[in-house]
Amino acid sequence: MILKTIASTAITSPSILSSISKPSFSFPKLPSATPFNFPYTTENRSTLFASTRMSWLNKLGFGLRATTDTDSPVDSSIAQGPDDDVPAPGQQFAQFGAGCFWGVELAFQRVPGVTKTEVGYSQGYLHNPTYQDVCSGTTNHSEVVRVQYDPKECSYETLLDVFWARHDPTTPNRQGNDVGTQYRSGIYIYTPEQEKAALESKDKQQKLLNRKIVTEILPAKKFYRAEEYHQQYLEKGGRFGFKQSADKDCNDPIRCYG
């Protein structure tokens, strides 16, 4: 009877191995989980459920895409539609995914001729996604940086050079310790000229590497601006409160998390 009790408890209690070595077989009560450290409400219940059920297969892109009450065909068509925002007069947009968008944004902020940067989510199916939605690995969004630049001062090819130098384009759905479909490598183009330049730069870069580049080159889709907390994150101090320079031509090493 004791063995059956132990076996049954081992299935439901992750602390069984530490508890079984104690003199008493009174197992501790499991603490309640609080993923993402935000309140558990009816509004975010589906997000919490998806997050706690997330597996490595989800994170690597083999899970089902998000389905919620608001994920209607109309909403999906909006998310999959083109980026309909308009750059400032005389400016152009470029959009890149190269891992965690914090460090990528700072790299582009430092480029002369770049007049504005924003981090956000794109290429997914869910309309108006949150950071938690994207991190669930089920929406197919990529963490991207949208760059506004003056083509008279900064060429698109210069931005491509920054993109290739900033990350490893040969690791699918991963940059360093960051794993998930949202960290995939991508160039999201707005014009035929950008597409041509992107393809040529990819071919050129491939000749320098001994592993296959997995960077996707696709039309830019609806851009969802990330929460204000994420904007210019490293310039504002990042996780540890140490501000990093966004001055043009700054060559200081970028600390990815601050």
TORKOL-4160 file (C-alpha; in steps of 0.2 Angstrom, whole numbers, padded with zeros to 4 digits, m for minus):
258
<pt num="1" X="0000" Y="0000" Z="0000"/>
<pt num="2" X="0014" Y="0012" Z="0004"/>
<pt num="3" X="0023" Y="0008" Z="m0012"/>
<pt num="4" X="0007" Y="0012" Z="m0022"/>
<pt num="5" X="0005" Y="0029" Z="m0012"/>
<pt num="6" X="0023" Y="0034" Z="m0016"/>
<pt num="7" X="0021" Y="0029" Z="m0035"/>
<pt num="8" X="0005" Y="0039" Z="m0036"/>
<pt num="9" X="0012" Y="0054" Z="m0028"/>
<pt num="10" X="0028" Y="0054" Z="m0039"/>
<pt num="11" X="0017" Y="0057" Z="m0054"/>
<pt num="12" X="0009" Y="0072" Z="m0047"/>
<pt num="13" X="0023" Y="0080" Z="m0036"/>
<pt num="14" X="0039" Y="0086" Z="m0044"/>
<pt num="15" X="0047" Y="0087" Z="m0026"/>
<pt num="16" X="0045" Y="0068" Z="m0023"/>
<pt num="17" X="0064" Y="0064" Z="m0025"/>
<pt num="18" X="0069" Y="0077" Z="m0011"/>
<pt num="19" X="0054" Y="0072" Z="0000"/>
<pt num="20" X="0056" Y="0053" Z="m0001"/>
<pt num="21" X="0073" Y="0054" Z="0008"/>
<pt num="22" X="0065" Y="0062" Z="0023"/>
<pt num="23" X="0059" Y="0052" Z="0038"/>
<pt num="24" X="0041" Y="0056" Z="0035"/>
<pt num="25" X="0031" Y="0052" Z="0020"/>
<pt num="26" X="0021" Y="0068" Z="0022"/>
<pt num="27" X="0023" Y="0076" Z="0005"/>
<pt num="28" X="0023" Y="0095" Z="0004"/>
<pt num="29" X="0009" Y="0104" Z="m0005"/>
<pt num="30" X="0014" Y="0111" Z="m0022"/>
<pt num="31" X="0015" Y="0130" Z="m0024"/>
<pt num="32" X="0003" Y="0138" Z="m0035"/>
<pt num="33" X="0011" Y="0143" Z="m0052"/>
<pt num="34" X="0011" Y="0162" Z="m0057"/>
<pt num="35" X="0018" Y="0162" Z="m0075"/>
<pt num="36" X="0025" Y="0179" Z="m0081"/>
<pt num="37" X="0021" Y="0187" Z="m0064"/>
<pt num="38" X="0005" Y="0195" Z="m0070"/>
<pt num="39" X="m0013" Y="0193" Z="m0062"/>
<pt num="40" X="m0023" Y="0178" Z="m0067"/>
<pt num="41" X="m0039" Y="0185" Z="m0074"/>
<pt num="42" X="m0053" Y="0179" Z="m0085"/>
<pt num="43" X="m0045" Y="0190" Z="m0099"/>
<pt num="44" X="m0028" Y="0182" Z="m0099"/>
<pt num="45" X="m0033" Y="0164" Z="m0094"/>
<pt num="46" X="m0031" Y="0158" Z="m0111"/>
<pt num="47" X="m0013" Y="0165" Z="m0112"/>
<pt num="48" X="m0009" Y="0158" Z="m0096"/>
<pt num="49" X="m0015" Y="0141" Z="m0101"/>
<pt num="50" X="m0006" Y="0141" Z="m0117"/>
<pt num="51" X="0010" Y="0147" Z="m0108"/>
<pt num="52" X="0010" Y="0133" Z="m0095"/>
<pt num="53" X="0007" Y="0120" Z="m0108"/>
<pt num="54" X="0021" Y="0126" Z="m0119"/>
<pt num="55" X="0033" Y="0112" Z="m0124"/>
<pt num="56" X="0049" Y="0112" Z="m0133"/>
<pt num="57" X="0040" Y="0107" Z="m0149"/>
<pt num="58" X="0030" Y="0123" Z="m0148"/>
<pt num="59" X="0045" Y="0134" Z="m0146"/>
<pt num="60" X="0054" Y="0125" Z="m0160"/>
<pt num="61" X="0039" Y="0129" Z="m0172"/>
<pt num="62" X="0030" Y="0112" Z="m0172"/>
<pt num="63" X="0015" Y="0116" Z="m0161"/>
<pt num="64" X="m0002" Y="0122" Z="m0166"/>
<pt num="65" X="m0004" Y="0140" Z="m0170"/>
<pt num="66" X="m0014" Y="0150" Z="m0157"/>
<pt num="67" X="m0033" Y="0149" Z="m0158"/>
<pt num="68" X="m0043" Y="0160" Z="m0147"/>
<pt num="69" X="m0061" Y="0168" Z="m0147"/>
<pt num="70" X="m0053" Y="0183" Z="m0156"/>
<pt num="71" X="m0043" Y="0174" Z="m0169"/>
<pt num="72" X="m0056" Y="0175" Z="m0182"/>
<pt num="73" X="m0052" Y="0174" Z="m0201"/>
<pt num="74" X="m0054" Y="0192" Z="m0202"/>
<pt num="75" X="m0041" Y="0195" Z="m0188"/>
<pt num="76" X="m0029" Y="0183" Z="m0196"/>
<pt num="77" X="m0031" Y="0191" Z="m0213"/>
<pt num="78" X="m0026" Y="0208" Z="m0205"/>
<pt num="79" X="m0011" Y="0200" Z="m0196"/>
<pt num="80" X="m0006" Y="0192" Z="m0213"/>
<pt num="81" X="m0009" Y="0208" Z="m0223"/>
<pt num="82" X="0004" Y="0221" Z="m0228"/>
<pt num="83" X="0012" Y="0234" Z="m0216"/>
<pt num="84" X="0001" Y="0248" Z="m0220"/>
<pt num="85" X="0010" Y="0261" Z="m0210"/>
<pt num="86" X="0018" Y="0275" Z="m0219"/>
<pt num="87" X="0036" Y="0282" Z="m0216"/>
<pt num="88" X="0040" Y="0300" Z="m0214"/>
<pt num="89" X="0041" Y="0310" Z="m0231"/>
<pt num="90" X="0058" Y="0306" Z="m0239"/>
<pt num="91" X="0060" Y="0291" Z="m0228"/>
<pt num="92" X="0059" Y="0272" Z="m0231"/>
<pt num="93" X="0055" Y="0257" Z="m0220"/>
<pt num="94" X="0066" Y="0241" Z="m0218"/>
<pt num="95" X="0061" Y="0227" Z="m0206"/>
<pt num="96" X="0073" Y="0214" Z="m0199"/>
<pt num="97" X="0072" Y="0199" Z="m0187"/>
<pt num="98" X="0088" Y="0193" Z="m0179"/>
<pt num="99" X="0084" Y="0186" Z="m0162"/>
<pt num="100" X="0079" Y="0196" Z="m0147"/>
<pt num="101" X="0074" Y="0213" Z="m0153"/>
<pt num="102" X="0083" Y="0223" Z="m0139"/>
<pt num="103" X="0100" Y="0222" Z="m0145"/>
<pt num="104" X="0096" Y="0222" Z="m0163"/>
<pt num="105" X="0087" Y="0239" Z="m0161"/>
<pt num="106" X="0102" Y="0247" Z="m0153"/>
<pt num="107" X="0113" Y="0241" Z="m0167"/>
<pt num="108" X="0102" Y="0250" Z="m0179"/>
<pt num="109" X="0099" Y="0265" Z="m0168"/>
<pt num="110" X="0118" Y="0268" Z="m0170"/>
<pt num="111" X="0118" Y="0269" Z="m0189"/>
<pt num="112" X="0119" Y="0286" Z="m0197"/>
<pt num="113" X="0104" Y="0290" Z="m0208"/>
<pt num="114" X="0093" Y="0279" Z="m0197"/>
<pt num="115" X="0079" Y="0292" Z="m0191"/>
<pt num="116" X="0068" Y="0280" Z="m0181"/>
<pt num="117" X="0067" Y="0262" Z="m0174"/>
<pt num="118" X="0053" Y="0252" Z="m0167"/>
<pt num="119" X="0052" Y="0235" Z="m0160"/>
<pt num="120" X="0037" Y="0224" Z="m0163"/>
<pt num="121" X="0029" Y="0208" Z="m0169"/>
<pt num="122" X="0026" Y="0203" Z="m0187"/>
<pt num="123" X="0023" Y="0188" Z="m0199"/>
<pt num="124" X="0011" Y="0179" Z="m0187"/>
<pt num="125" X="m0008" Y="0175" Z="m0187"/>
<pt num="126" X="m0014" Y="0183" Z="m0171"/>
<pt num="127" X="m0021" Y="0201" Z="m0172"/>
<pt num="128" X="m0014" Y="0213" Z="m0159"/>
<pt num="129" X="m0003" Y="0200" Z="m0150"/>
<pt num="130" X="0005" Y="0203" Z="m0134"/>
<pt num="131" X="0023" Y="0198" Z="m0128"/>
<pt num="132" X="0015" Y="0184" Z="m0119"/>
<pt num="133" X="0006" Y="0178" Z="m0134"/>
<pt num="134" X="0022" Y="0178" Z="m0145"/>
<pt num="135" X="0032" Y="0170" Z="m0132"/>
<pt num="136" X="0020" Y="0155" Z="m0131"/>
<pt num="137" X="0027" Y="0149" Z="m0148"/>
<pt num="138" X="0010" Y="0147" Z="m0155"/>
<pt num="139" X="0007" Y="0163" Z="m0165"/>
<pt num="140" X="0021" Y="0162" Z="m0178"/>
<pt num="141" X="0026" Y="0180" Z="m0175"/>
<pt num="142" X="0044" Y="0185" Z="m0176"/>
<pt num="143" X="0052" Y="0198" Z="m0165"/>
<pt num="144" X="0057" Y="0212" Z="m0177"/>
<pt num="145" X="0064" Y="0229" Z="m0178"/>
<pt num="146" X="0056" Y="0241" Z="m0190"/>
<pt num="147" X="0069" Y="0254" Z="m0196"/>
<pt num="148" X="0065" Y="0271" Z="m0204"/>
<pt num="149" X="0080" Y="0278" Z="m0213"/>
<pt num="150" X="0084" Y="0292" Z="m0225"/>
<pt num="151" X="0090" Y="0283" Z="m0241"/>
<pt num="152" X="0101" Y="0299" Z="m0245"/>
<pt num="153" X="0111" Y="0296" Z="m0230"/>
<pt num="154" X="0110" Y="0277" Z="m0227"/>
<pt num="155" X="0109" Y="0264" Z="m0241"/>
<pt num="156" X="0098" Y="0248" Z="m0239"/>
<pt num="157" X="0114" Y="0238" Z="m0241"/>
<pt num="158" X="0122" Y="0246" Z="m0226"/>
<pt num="159" X="0107" Y="0240" Z="m0216"/>
<pt num="160" X="0109" Y="0223" Z="m0223"/>
<pt num="161" X="0127" Y="0223" Z="m0217"/>
<pt num="162" X="0122" Y="0227" Z="m0199"/>
<pt num="163" X="0109" Y="0214" Z="m0200"/>
<pt num="164" X="0121" Y="0200" Z="m0205"/>
<pt num="165" X="0134" Y="0206" Z="m0192"/>
<pt num="166" X="0122" Y="0206" Z="m0178"/>
<pt num="167" X="0117" Y="0188" Z="m0177"/>
<pt num="168" X="0120" Y="0170" Z="m0183"/>
<pt num="169" X="0109" Y="0167" Z="m0198"/>
<pt num="170" X="0113" Y="0148" Z="m0198"/>
<pt num="171" X="0103" Y="0143" Z="m0183"/>
<pt num="172" X="0085" Y="0140" Z="m0186"/>
<pt num="173" X="0073" Y="0148" Z="m0172"/>
<pt num="174" X="0088" Y="0152" Z="m0161"/>
<pt num="175" X="0100" Y="0165" Z="m0156"/>
<pt num="176" X="0112" Y="0160" Z="m0142"/>
<pt num="177" X="0102" Y="0155" Z="m0127"/>
<pt num="178" X="0086" Y="0162" Z="m0134"/>
<pt num="179" X="0076" Y="0148" Z="m0142"/>
<pt num="180" X="0059" Y="0150" Z="m0151"/>
<pt num="181" X="0051" Y="0154" Z="m0168"/>
<pt num="182" X="0050" Y="0172" Z="m0163"/>
<pt num="183" X="0069" Y="0173" Z="m0163"/>
<pt num="184" X="0071" Y="0167" Z="m0182"/>
<pt num="185" X="0081" Y="0176" Z="m0194"/>
<pt num="186" X="0072" Y="0186" Z="m0207"/>
<pt num="187" X="0073" Y="0200" Z="m0219"/>
<pt num="188" X="0055" Y="0208" Z="m0223"/>
<pt num="189" X="0055" Y="0218" Z="m0238"/>
<pt num="190" X="0044" Y="0233" Z="m0244"/>
<pt num="191" X="0050" Y="0235" Z="m0262"/>
<pt num="192" X="0056" Y="0225" Z="m0276"/>
<pt num="193" X="0073" Y="0234" Z="m0275"/>
<pt num="194" X="0074" Y="0228" Z="m0257"/>
<pt num="195" X="0070" Y="0211" Z="m0262"/>
<pt num="196" X="0084" Y="0211" Z="m0275"/>
<pt num="197" X="0097" Y="0218" Z="m0263"/>
<pt num="198" X="0092" Y="0206" Z="m0249"/>
<pt num="199" X="0094" Y="0190" Z="m0260"/>
<pt num="200" X="0110" Y="0196" Z="m0267"/>
<pt num="201" X="0117" Y="0200" Z="m0250"/>
<pt num="202" X="0111" Y="0183" Z="m0244"/>
<pt num="203" X="0121" Y="0174" Z="m0258"/>
<pt num="204" X="0136" Y="0185" Z="m0254"/>
<pt num="205" X="0135" Y="0180" Z="m0236"/>
<pt num="206" X="0133" Y="0162" Z="m0239"/>
<pt num="207" X="0150" Y="0161" Z="m0248"/>
<pt num="208" X="0158" Y="0167" Z="m0232"/>
<pt num="209" X="0150" Y="0153" Z="m0221"/>
<pt num="210" X="0152" Y="0134" Z="m0220"/>
<pt num="211" X="0134" Y="0132" Z="m0214"/>
<pt num="212" X="0118" Y="0135" Z="m0223"/>
<pt num="213" X="0109" Y="0151" Z="m0220"/>
<pt num="214" X="0091" Y="0149" Z="m0214"/>
<pt num="215" X="0086" Y="0167" Z="m0216"/>
<pt num="216" X="0069" Y="0170" Z="m0223"/>
<pt num="217" X="0066" Y="0184" Z="m0235"/>
<pt num="218" X="0047" Y="0188" Z="m0236"/>
<pt num="219" X="0036" Y="0203" Z="m0239"/>
<pt num="220" X="0034" Y="0214" Z="m0224"/>
<pt num="221" X="0017" Y="0210" Z="m0215"/>
<pt num="222" X="0007" Y="0220" Z="m0203"/>
<pt num="223" X="0018" Y="0227" Z="m0189"/>
<pt num="224" X="0012" Y="0226" Z="m0171"/>
<pt num="225" X="0022" Y="0239" Z="m0161"/>
<pt num="226" X="0028" Y="0230" Z="m0145"/>
<pt num="227" X="0024" Y="0236" Z="m0128"/>
<pt num="228" X="0032" Y="0253" Z="m0123"/>
<pt num="229" X="0043" Y="0244" Z="m0110"/>
<pt num="230" X="0052" Y="0236" Z="m0125"/>
<pt num="231" X="0055" Y="0251" Z="m0135"/>
<pt num="232" X="0074" Y="0257" Z="m0134"/>
<pt num="233" X="0076" Y="0245" Z="m0120"/>
<pt num="234" X="0095" Y="0245" Z="m0119"/>
<pt num="235" X="0096" Y="0264" Z="m0122"/>
<pt num="236" X="0085" Y="0266" Z="m0107"/>
<pt num="237" X="0095" Y="0255" Z="m0095"/>
<pt num="238" X="0089" Y="0237" Z="m0099"/>
<pt num="239" X="0087" Y="0224" Z="m0086"/>
<pt num="240" X="0101" Y="0230" Z="m0074"/>
<pt num="241" X="0099" Y="0249" Z="m0076"/>
<pt num="242" X="0115" Y="0252" Z="m0086"/>
<pt num="243" X="0111" Y="0264" Z="m0100"/>
<pt num="244" X="0119" Y="0260" Z="m0117"/>
<pt num="245" X="0124" Y="0273" Z="m0130"/>
<pt num="246" X="0113" Y="0275" Z="m0145"/>
<pt num="247" X="0125" Y="0288" Z="m0152"/>
<pt num="248" X="0128" Y="0287" Z="m0171"/>
<pt num="249" X="0144" Y="0277" Z="m0175"/>
<pt num="250" X="0145" Y="0271" Z="m0157"/>
<pt num="251" X="0156" Y="0255" Z="m0157"/>
<pt num="252" X="0153" Y="0251" Z="m0139"/>
<pt num="253" X="0149" Y="0232" Z="m0137"/>
<pt num="254" X="0131" Y="0229" Z="m0135"/>
<pt num="255" X="0126" Y="0220" Z="m0119"/>
<pt num="256" X="0110" Y="0210" Z="m0125"/>
<pt num="257" X="0101" Y="0211" Z="m0109"/>
<pt num="258" X="0108" Y="0227" Z="m0102"/>
